[in-house]
Amino acid sequence: MTNGAEGFDSVPSSSGSNGSGRYEIGLIYLGMMHLHFGHPKQALQVLTEAVRFSQQQSNESCLAYTLAAICNVLSEFGCSSSAGVLGTSFSPITSMDTSLSVGQQLFVLLRESLKRAESLKLKRLVASNHLALAKFDLLHAQRSLLSFGPKASMKLRTFPINVCKELRLCSNLISEFGYESSTMTTDGAFSTTWLNNLPKSMDSPLLPQENGHRNNCDAHRFFTQLSTVPKSVLQLLGSSYIMRSTAWEMYGSAPLARINSLVYTTCFADASSSSDAASVHAKLIQHLAVFRGYKEAFVALKVAEEKFLTVSKSVILLVKLQLLHERALHRGNLKLAQQVCDELGVLASSVSGVDKDLKTEASLRHARTLLAANQFSQAAAVAHSLFCMCYKFNMQVQNATVLLLLAEIHKKSGNAVLGLPYALASLSFCQSFNLDLLKASATLTLAELWLSLGSNHAKRALTLIHGALPMILGHGGLELQARAQITEAKCYLSDPSYSVFKDSEVVLDLLRQASDELQVLEYHELAAEAFYLMAHVFDKLGQLERREEAAASFKEHMMALENPQDEDDPLLNMF
Amino acid sequence: METDETDHVLPFQLQFDKPVASQVKIAEWNPEKDLLAMVTEDSKILLHRFNWQRLWTISPGRNITSLCWRPDGKAIAVGLEDGTISLHDVENGKLLRSLKSHTVAVVCLNWEEEGQLIRDDSKTSSSYEDRTSRFFPPAPRVPRMPGVVSGDTSFMEDSEDSYGELSNSSYQRFNILCSGDKDGSICFSIFGIFPIGKININRFSVPTPFMDKQTPRQISNSSIYKVSLSKDLCRLIVMCSGELNENTESRESQMVGQGMHSLVLDTSIFSKRKSELHQLAQQASNIEDLTEVIRASLSVMCKQWSDAMRTFLEKFDSLSTLIIDHALDSSPQEEFLSLLGGARTSSAVHQFLVNSLGEVGVKRVLKVICGTAKELQRIVLDHLQPAAEIIGFRMGELRGLSRWRARYHGIGLDEMLINNATEKCGMILVQIERFMRVLSTVEQQFSNFFNWLLKCIKLLMQEPSDQLLPYNSELVVIFLKFLYDQDPVKQLLEVDHDIEVDLETMQRVKELVQFGGFSDCEYLQRTLAKEFQQMEDSFKEAFLMPFTTVSRKMLYEDLLALFPLPSSSASVSMAIPMSISSYEDASNAVSSHQTCQHSFVDYVCFQVPDEPFSDIANCIGIMRGFAHDLSSSKNGCTSLEAVLLYVPAGYECVDLSLYKDSQIVLLLNGASASSESSGDACMMIVQASELPFISISRSTNLNSWNLSQLKGSAVQLQMENEKVRNIPHSVIAPLAVSASRGVACVFAARKRALVYILEEDEEVPDTE
């Protein structure tokens, strides 16, 4: 997930250009450096000093930037002790009730920072604050302030509309940056562009005379190369697209997530920082893996690795590990999965501070590996401790995932009744955080749980699946789609009122689609199940030839599952 | 019915008798409220309250040929002579939507809502929510065209709230608007806004099952008189005139001549796939609205920008002439460059800057160009970009639906086409971002250039110039090189331009294909306007598929040749009073215990025109169970029945209308209407279900008119036995009866409107 911090890097220079306030700017940089290396406490200390000093010097714009930086620290590391660390001299913080949660403190600070930036007409800071607010709204549920009293719903909800509004406000920067006088480019800033163009335009005079074609050619260079929009502005705008993409991944709109990533890579590639560009490419690769299978994803990964060779490879490396893990799980190569999982764990506790998101992911994947190895109690233990950690750090979005995983564990261990409450809890988390895709997947798990309770629940399971299908088919990946189709087919088959002889095509079509998808994913276990069911149906219908065909495919997948060979795996040898 | 005492009490209470300004040709009561919509001979639409207070009047400017209410009573659909159907808001008469679905006059409309009796067996699929309102603020609207004074635009602006309300159909019950035209075409649209099917009854072949030769027949030269969808949306009754011919060319024999036919069409797709169609219509009609927003934004921007650039060109044109006048061999750009370089200031430039342009001139042009650029940016940020984003989201939702093949393939939602449309949505978003970038750059360049010019003028005039904004001389060079005589903004807004993209970008786009980017790498070479055009085409293609698929699924079921019409009237379609309605079948409710779906029986009543039936002149035909029978013929609970009713001598039927509980309200004119007195007429209610219906065989003999079978058993209408109210005027059509409110409005030939309360004893309808 991106942070909206892009704007900070280059921004304070604007106030620094007049020579004064170098100390404060130095403090801000120091604070951000601390943050970067994972020392939030020190970062806060330094920034508090910056606040004090800016106030003393009444350097308003520097104060605004410092505030924004503090927000950034708070959102990155929800330090519970922040209020204590921050100095007492700073009014917006001291006026805050200490009983407020970190989230609420952050919200108050963000608003305050935005207000200051607006009143100082620091357009880029305004945009960056809008971005930070969008991120806040994306992840934090807010109690509606208007509802009060016993009848008001006590429901915690996130408000996606606010995210959308904040992102749009951030985009307004493109029409406003001109008002910020400091963004006016200094003479000579374009010389590199000129130099780049030199070989191409050598043969033509600077001002070609009525030479239509040549002229045209030059004009078009204008479109892409001679954009005079400052890089810092472009980076902020680009960040808003990354944020959009992330938001849609969470809210569940696969086309929009992909399109926003593509807008970023097409329009902002020249101005973006390489780490942002790498993370967008990582998003695209993951999208490929989920929707088109690993083969294409690994090809893209190869390209990306070469492309971002010079950059800290962490994002690309992370994607690679994620893909390898997923694929190993699907192919049933648990040894490799565990190995990759361990590597992920190492990545999570690197020198650059503990990345909580990464840590969560590593243990999530660990639990899933254990689950795949049918070590249910260990898997459940890992998941439980993970849930405690997420709960402690208020990571509700991850909570939903962990709960769903627990439901899966119970489902697989044959304890459907125990799984139901977890699935329902996950469902309600998803609902309040508008995680529609995760909700669809939780609904699917719920349906599977009901179905495993017996055929008299088939109708209910089918209803659940049908409710989630538009979401799953539209925005879910191949695995989810295939799972839904197989479960739907199972519902039909176990429904006593359904007759194979009357309407076999319904089930066969579902199973055919599912097996196609699973073969792309090389998900042997589920593919085998699909073929097994198919063979059953053909058997009932008396189509022996096709039954044998399905049975052979079933056997093939079972064999592949039982002895995974990675020696002759072309995809692995790529690296 | 009532006791005999009602005989001497006047049955229908006259509410009032008011003059009307001009003769009314169509009148319909609102199904929910006491509102009467009327269309006058001069094609104005009037809306009156029950107390005759006028709410509004509008004149659409074209000849109105039909009118009906939306089932919830919040909108009026109006059919026009040129084939357009327009929807108007009941609150103020504002035009909400206009759809040109026909090519000739729309002569009848019927807007039917799915009845509650349809059991919601597929609760889950219909409860699928429209997520858009959860994730997006209200959709952007069409931007205002500046400079256009009030008139049309203000009209659009004001209707905004109801406009949005119209497309947000998630809370609505599923409903379908059918419209029939003079050439035999029938169009269907979901919620009155999303066209979902079109059929022409001339193309149906009518099988002749009981005849030895199997040549199907066709109706030709048909013209629709009335259409009516059944309450469960499964069947459509069509009353039409036309000739029934052999299909083959060999025998030109006409079985029966020009006449009135009644058809039943199977429209069960509407009820079977109702929630799917609901989803589709909701997403697609919203996408169409948003496409409209983009189109309008593009045209507004194009207009504004070319206006601004014209100002610029006009002002700076004089420099070229000055250069020629001063016999200089250079271009304006070169002159400016040398001014920038400080080499020399040619007299031409000096004269241009100081005399012809001047400080005021520069400031004016600056204001115009930069103001317009800001305006354009606002349009992009507030209208274009959000609209494109929401379109992308909605297309993504449709993509999910299209992949649910089991459900949505049947209504023609094609995965490939929707995928293609989604790709186009992505491309337009990239294009918009690029356009925005170019626009801001151009704005910045222009303002920098003008700031420089201002400085130059100050220097040339030897005035202090320290108050001015700073400029960047490098940007001035870029401006002179790339922008002085080019207009990239305009190029992007025009359709027929090729944008040459540099190699680096092309490479990047090609590389992105590996990362799942758009497979069409050439899209950046298109302009924004061109891209929009392509997007629109892809949408049209994607939505045409459901349209044709559903159209094909509406099938012919039955035909009944009713009575001949004089062939002379074939061209001039004469008004024949007729009414179609369906009632809960009380007699049958017990027997049809298996489903509650069959408890409705349809009634069709019509006046039989006098001329060809010399022996059965002046009578009314009533037929029931026409559409009904087909579905339940196995159970044999109802069959097609009909009866002929002679209008008492001395009277002729002016109009009729089915009222509630299978009653018919008849409006009769005294034959002596031509006399000096203001004429005399009467209105009466006939209980149709008590008439001696006779079962008639269907489809057996297409060579004769079915109604002639009934000649022998026709009954005389006994006026003394029915509720009759005399009207002291000579009356004319239309008769507007509201079954839900129990009122009737009658129009007298002498421009008067009379409202009667039909329900005198029970709940007297009070004005709401």
Interface residues (C-beta under 8 A of the other chain):
Chain A: P160 I161 C164 K165 R168 S171 N172 I174 S175 F177 G178 M184 T185 T186 D187 G188 A189 F190 S191 L206 L207 Q209 N215 N216 C217 D218 A219 H220 R221 F222 F223 T224 Q225 L226 S227 T228 V229 Y251 S253 A254 P255 L256 R258 I259 N260 L262 V263 T265 T266 C267 A269 H281 L284 I285 H287 L288 F291 R292 E296 V299 A300 V303 A304 N434 D436 T463 L464 H466 G467 L469 P470 M471 I472 L473 G474 H475 Q481 V506 D509 L510
Chain B: S122 K123 T124 S125 S127 Y128 R131 R134 F135 F136 P137 Q279 S331 Q333 E334 L337 K374 Q377 R378 L381 Q385 P386 E389 G392 F393 M395 G396 E397 R399 G400 L401 R403 W404 R405 A406 T422 C425 G426 L429 V430 E433 R434 M436 R437 V438 S440 T441 E443 Q444 Q445 S447 P470 N472 S473 E474 L475 I478 L480 K481 F482 L483 Q486 P488 I499 E500 V501 D502 E504 T505 R508 V509 E511 L512 Q514 F515 G516 G517 F518 L524
